[in-house]
Amino acid sequence: MEDLNTNAPYLQSVLDNANPAWVKAVKKSIMQAARKYRTFTTDDVWAGLVEQDVTTHEPRAIGAIMRLA
């Protein structure tokens, strides 16, 4: 996984412990939301995840992934 350039190491830890397939799905959903909306939030990203059949035990990782986007 890419390093999270932040001075909050707990975000990297959260990201490292998320399901890798879920992380990939979140990135895909972020790209879809970015193409569809001028501005978007994690609510839009979550809506895109409904279509994908992946889960994670660490949903807070969406914040770290959004920071990478």
Protein Blocks (a to p, Z undefined) as FASTA:
>chain_A
ZZdddfbfklmmmmmmpcfklmmmmmmmmmmmmmmpmbdcfklmmmmmmmpccddfblml
mmmmmmmZZ
